[in-house]
Amino acid sequence: MSDSLTLAMPTHSTPLAVNLRQMIAVLERERQALAALDADDLICSARDKDALCDALAEIAPQALDGETRGLAETARQLNEVNRRVRNLLAANVAARIEALGGPSRRTRATYALGRS
């Protein structure tokens, strides 16, 4: 059994519902790319998400019906999961780099206002 989200397709879908289903598919593809550390697919997913966000930007919350509200909530949850996975991966990489080279010891330059 696949661990992908299965959505029933209604007989007639609005453009909004179609875009939201596409967003869910892209978010699932992004999660798989994160798990596989597939940089190329992550870049493609980011582009697709950006294009879909542009398409959805004009939609007001009042335009959502029960179906599209559920699709939007599913997309929001998937995006949140992907954000957490991305943050965990970044923290893991940072910890490994620090373990290899030790903590950064660079001094930071500070600037003070000059006195007249």
C-alpha angles and dihedrals in degrees: 000000000000119000090217120114111259117210125190111236112226118221092251121031127191119228087251092056091047091052092048091050089050089051090052090051091049091049090051090049089049091053090052091048090051091051091049094040087233104167095184093055091044089056091048090048091051091052092048092048090050092051092047091048088054090051092049096042095089094054116104119213089242089065092066119103125193094278097047092043088056092047091049091050091049090051091048091052093047091049090051092051090049091049091053093048090049091050092049091050091049092049091049092051091047091051092050093048091048090049090053098046105018124239118319111271098186113132115230119234114236124199125210127195111261117244119236 
